[in-house]
């Protein structure tokens, strides 16, 4: 499995990497712009990401904007819904409106901060990957 983790906080990124590196090859991005560029590059190389973890609050481009651009690109490439990347939003926000707008932007699941390893792996399982 190929995984992209977009998290601007060093310790949060390190924690998610530690949790998910056992499941496959992990790449990391520090903002939404880097995440989107990595997504595009992976498709150009013919090795797209299977799972993407996007922090909602990041500099340059937030996770919701990156999510929308990723989904728009998948649609433009003709990728059917069942073959698109599974996306888990990561948030410290206790704001259900923000979380629900991420769902409406087509994320698959979400995880609240502080990251709990068990909860993260449960969400990965819920989107269809063995853990």
Secondary structure, DSSP 8 states (H G I E B T S, - for coil): -EEEEE-SSHHHHHHHHHHHTTTSEEEEESSHHHHHHHHHHHHHTT---SEEEEESS-SSS-HHHHHHHHHHHHHHTT--GGGS-EEEEEE----HHHHHHHHHTT--EEEESS--HHHHHHHHHHTT---
